[in-house]
Amino acid sequence: MIQIAITINEDFIIPACVMLTSLFENNKNNQFHVHILTDKKSYKLQLLKRTLKRYKSGYSLHILSEEFAEKANEFSISAHADFVNYYRIFLPEILETSIEKVLYLDVDMIINSDISELYNIDVTRYALAAADEENESAVHFLNIPFEYNYFNSGVLLMNLKKFREDHLIKKLSDYIIDNEEKLFSWDQDAFNAVLYNQRLTLDQKWNVTLRASVQFKDIHPNIVHYTGMHKAWHPHYCEHPYKQLYFDYLNKDIVLKVLNKYFAPKSHR
């Protein structure tokens, strides 16, 4: 069983459905349990449940309790972000202790391959596995030693057992509260600042952003990631060479295709 986790607010329900459609379409021989972390119940969640049931996937809906909401409210946030950006930090507490590993995925993605190869990577000696993202200024600003690279937190293979044993939620939370002025990319910066030496580097094919697609022209994207302003559902602004994949999977569900005209996200979270 492959354990998947996503975090969403109601604005990103349709991209989440599209991402999960791509996951299920390319992984018909794998079994999944999807953990959905969100801040409140919304009628739009029925769309997400519909997609999960369509592909006969197990799932759990985790509405963040007041306790977790209060913790998140202590964190720094800017105008174009949402507290949902921080929810993945709490996965080791939210998920049952019997779950020792989870693959966290941002919803602004397309899964373009069998994902079991990624999930089966051994992270026993690491807190997590993630792919590089070129960002020399962040490395300097976050005081990360020069021999380590910055990484993107959109794809995280998380060793929940190690997170629990080493009290990494507290370390991450303390860093966020104590270093508000350093956090440009919110939890991603905190993950890098605290866990730079506890990260296994993933092959770039598992997180192909626009920059990665330019840097590695011959790469086969196992996971396509529409970061920053380059969201595929804003095709006039998106320069990602694989933006059409989003619409290929959107169009597999006529209901999503129709609703996308009215409920496509307006923001670039």
C-alpha positions as CSV (number, residue, x, y, z in Angstrom):
1,M,0.0,0.0,0.0
2,I,1.4,3.4,-1.0
3,Q,0.6,6.1,1.4
4,I,0.1,9.5,-0.2
5,A,-0.6,12.9,1.5
6,I,-1.8,16.1,0.0
7,T,-2.7,19.5,1.6
8,I,-5.5,21.7,0.1
9,N,-7.8,24.5,0.6
10,E,-11.0,24.7,-1.4
11,D,-9.5,26.9,-4.2
12,F,-7.3,24.0,-5.3
13,I,-9.8,21.1,-5.3
14,I,-9.8,20.9,-9.1
15,P,-6.0,20.8,-9.5
16,A,-6.0,18.1,-6.8
17,C,-8.5,16.1,-8.7
18,V,-6.4,16.4,-11.9
19,M,-3.2,15.4,-10.1
20,L,-4.8,12.4,-8.5
21,T,-6.3,11.4,-11.9
22,S,-2.8,11.4,-13.4
23,L,-1.6,9.4,-10.4
24,F,-4.2,6.7,-10.8
25,E,-4.1,6.6,-14.6
26,N,-0.4,5.9,-14.5
27,N,-0.4,3.5,-11.5
28,K,-3.2,1.0,-12.2
29,N,-1.2,-1.8,-10.7
30,N,-0.6,0.0,-7.4
31,Q,-2.8,0.4,-4.4
32,F,-3.1,3.8,-2.6
33,H,-4.4,5.4,0.5
34,V,-4.6,9.1,0.1
35,H,-4.5,11.4,3.2
36,I,-6.2,14.7,2.6
37,L,-5.2,17.5,5.0
38,T,-7.4,20.6,4.9
39,D,-8.6,23.5,7.1
40,K,-12.3,23.1,6.8
41,K,-15.1,21.1,5.2
42,S,-16.3,22.4,1.8
43,Y,-18.9,21.1,-0.6
44,K,-16.1,21.1,-3.2
45,L,-14.5,18.2,-1.3
46,Q,-17.2,16.1,-2.9
47,L,-15.3,16.5,-6.2
48,L,-12.2,15.1,-4.6
49,K,-14.1,12.2,-3.0
50,R,-15.7,11.5,-6.4
51,T,-12.3,11.2,-8.1
52,L,-11.0,8.9,-5.3
53,K,-14.1,6.6,-5.5
54,R,-13.9,6.6,-9.3
55,Y,-10.5,5.0,-9.1
56,K,-11.4,2.9,-6.0
57,S,-8.7,4.4,-3.9
58,G,-8.7,4.4,-0.1
59,Y,-8.6,7.8,1.6
60,S,-8.8,9.6,4.9
61,L,-10.0,13.2,5.3
62,H,-8.1,15.1,8.1
63,I,-9.8,18.4,9.0
64,L,-7.2,20.2,11.1
65,S,-8.2,20.5,14.7
66,E,-8.2,23.8,16.6
67,E,-4.9,22.7,18.2
68,F,-3.1,22.4,14.9
69,A,-4.8,25.5,13.6
70,E,-3.5,27.5,16.6
71,K,0.0,26.2,15.9
72,A,-0.2,27.2,12.3
73,N,-1.5,30.7,13.2
74,E,1.8,31.3,15.0
75,F,3.6,31.0,11.7
76,S,4.6,33.7,9.3
77,I,2.6,34.1,6.1
78,S,2.5,36.5,3.2
79,A,-0.3,37.8,1.0
80,H,0.0,35.1,-1.8
81,A,0.3,32.1,0.6
82,D,-2.1,30.2,2.9
83,F,-1.6,28.4,6.2
84,V,-2.2,25.2,4.2
85,N,1.4,25.6,3.1
86,Y,2.5,24.5,6.6
87,Y,0.2,21.5,7.1
88,R,2.6,18.9,5.8
89,I,4.9,19.7,8.8
90,F,2.4,18.1,11.1
91,L,2.0,14.8,9.1
92,P,3.9,12.7,11.6
93,E,1.4,13.8,14.3
94,I,-1.7,13.6,12.2
95,L,-1.2,10.2,10.7
96,E,-1.3,7.0,12.7
97,T,2.0,5.9,14.2
98,S,1.7,2.6,12.3
99,I,2.4,4.7,9.2
100,E,6.2,5.1,9.1
101,K,6.6,6.5,5.6
102,V,4.4,8.8,3.4
103,L,4.8,10.4,0.0
104,Y,3.7,14.0,0.2
105,L,2.7,15.6,-3.2
106,D,1.8,19.2,-4.0
107,V,-1.4,19.4,-6.0
108,D,0.0,21.6,-8.8
109,M,1.6,18.5,-10.4
110,I,1.1,15.8,-12.9
111,I,2.2,12.3,-12.1
112,N,3.7,11.0,-15.3
113,S,4.9,7.5,-14.4
114,D,4.7,4.5,-12.1
115,I,5.4,6.0,-8.7
116,S,6.3,2.8,-6.8
117,E,10.0,3.3,-7.8
118,L,10.0,6.5,-5.8
119,Y,8.0,5.2,-2.9
120,N,10.2,2.2,-2.5
121,I,13.4,4.3,-2.1
122,D,15.0,3.5,1.3
123,V,15.0,6.5,3.5
124,T,15.7,4.7,6.8
125,R,18.7,6.8,7.5
126,Y,17.2,10.1,6.4
127,A,14.3,12.4,7.5
128,L,13.1,12.8,3.9
129,A,14.0,12.5,0.3
130,A,13.6,15.5,-2.1
131,A,14.9,16.8,-5.4
132,D,17.2,19.8,-5.8
133,E,16.0,23.3,-6.7
134,E,18.7,25.8,-7.7
135,N,18.5,28.7,-5.2
136,E,22.0,29.9,-4.1
137,S,20.5,33.0,-2.4
138,A,18.4,30.9,-0.2
139,V,21.3,28.7,0.8
140,H,23.2,31.8,1.8
141,F,20.3,33.4,3.5
142,L,19.3,30.3,5.5
143,N,23.0,29.7,6.6
144,I,23.1,26.3,4.9
145,P,26.7,25.0,4.6
146,F,28.0,25.4,1.0
147,E,28.3,21.6,0.4
148,Y,24.5,21.2,0.6
149,N,22.0,22.1,-2.0
150,Y,18.5,23.7,-1.6
151,F,15.6,21.4,-2.3
152,N,12.0,21.7,-3.4
153,S,9.4,20.5,-0.9
154,G,6.7,19.8,-3.4
155,V,7.7,16.1,-3.5
156,L,8.7,14.7,-0.1
157,L,9.3,11.1,0.7
158,M,9.0,11.5,4.5
159,N,10.4,9.1,7.1
160,L,7.7,9.7,9.7
161,K,9.3,7.3,12.2
162,K,12.5,9.5,12.2
163,F,10.4,12.7,12.4
164,R,8.7,11.3,15.6
165,E,11.8,10.0,17.2
166,D,13.9,13.1,16.6
167,H,11.1,15.6,17.4
168,L,11.5,17.3,14.1
169,I,8.0,18.9,14.2
170,K,9.1,20.9,17.2
171,K,12.4,21.8,15.6
172,L,10.7,23.0,12.4
173,S,8.1,24.9,14.3
174,D,10.6,26.6,16.5
175,Y,12.7,27.6,13.5
176,I,9.6,29.1,11.7
177,I,8.6,31.1,14.8
178,D,12.2,32.3,15.5
179,N,13.2,33.1,11.9
180,E,10.2,34.8,10.4
181,E,12.3,37.4,8.6
182,K,14.2,34.6,6.7
183,L,11.2,32.7,5.3
184,F,10.4,33.6,1.7
185,S,9.2,30.2,0.8
186,W,7.6,29.4,4.2
187,D,7.8,25.8,5.2
188,Q,10.1,24.9,2.3
189,D,12.7,27.3,3.7
190,A,12.2,25.8,7.1
191,F,12.6,22.2,5.8
192,N,15.9,23.3,4.1
193,A,17.3,25.2,7.1
194,V,16.6,22.4,9.6
195,L,17.0,19.2,7.5
196,Y,19.6,20.1,4.9
197,N,21.9,17.3,6.2
198,Q,19.1,14.8,6.8
199,R,17.9,14.8,3.2
200,L,18.4,12.1,0.5
201,T,18.7,13.7,-2.9
202,L,16.1,12.4,-5.4
203,D,16.8,12.2,-9.1
204,Q,15.5,15.4,-10.8
205,K,13.0,13.3,-12.9
206,W,10.9,13.2,-9.7
207,N,10.3,16.9,-9.6
208,V,10.5,18.6,-13.0
209,T,9.8,22.3,-12.5
210,L,10.1,24.9,-15.4
211,R,13.7,25.6,-14.3
212,A,14.6,21.9,-14.2
213,S,13.0,21.3,-17.7
214,V,15.3,24.1,-19.1
215,Q,18.4,22.9,-17.1
216,F,17.9,19.2,-18.0
217,K,16.6,19.3,-21.6
218,D,16.7,15.5,-22.1
219,I,15.0,14.6,-18.9
220,H,11.9,12.4,-18.9
221,P,9.6,13.9,-16.3
222,N,8.2,11.3,-14.0
223,I,6.6,14.1,-12.1
224,V,5.8,17.5,-13.7
225,H,5.6,20.4,-11.2
226,Y,3.9,23.7,-12.0
227,T,5.7,26.0,-9.5
228,G,5.3,29.7,-8.8
229,M,3.5,31.7,-11.4
230,H,3.6,28.9,-14.0
231,K,0.4,27.1,-13.2
232,A,-0.9,25.1,-16.1
233,W,-4.5,26.2,-15.4
234,H,-3.3,29.8,-16.4
235,P,-2.0,28.8,-19.9
236,H,-1.4,32.4,-21.0
237,Y,1.1,32.8,-18.2
238,C,2.5,29.3,-17.9
239,E,5.7,28.7,-19.8
240,H,6.2,25.1,-18.6
241,P,6.8,22.9,-21.6
242,Y,4.6,20.2,-20.1
243,K,1.5,22.3,-19.4
244,Q,-0.6,20.4,-21.9
245,L,-0.4,17.4,-19.7
246,Y,-2.7,19.1,-17.1
247,F,-5.5,19.5,-19.7
248,D,-5.0,16.0,-21.0
249,Y,-5.9,14.6,-17.5
250,L,-8.5,17.3,-16.9
251,N,-10.3,16.2,-20.0
252,K,-10.5,12.6,-18.9
253,D,-13.4,13.7,-16.6
254,I,-16.2,15.7,-18.3
255,V,-17.5,17.0,-15.0
256,L,-14.1,18.4,-14.0
257,K,-13.7,19.8,-17.5
258,V,-17.0,21.8,-17.2
259,L,-16.4,22.9,-13.6
260,N,-12.9,24.1,-14.4
261,K,-14.5,26.9,-16.4
262,Y,-16.0,28.3,-13.2
263,F,-13.8,27.1,-10.3
264,A,-10.2,27.1,-11.7
265,P,-7.9,28.7,-9.1
266,K,-7.4,32.4,-9.4
267,S,-4.3,32.4,-7.3
268,H,-0.8,31.0,-7.8
269,R,-0.3,29.5,-4.3
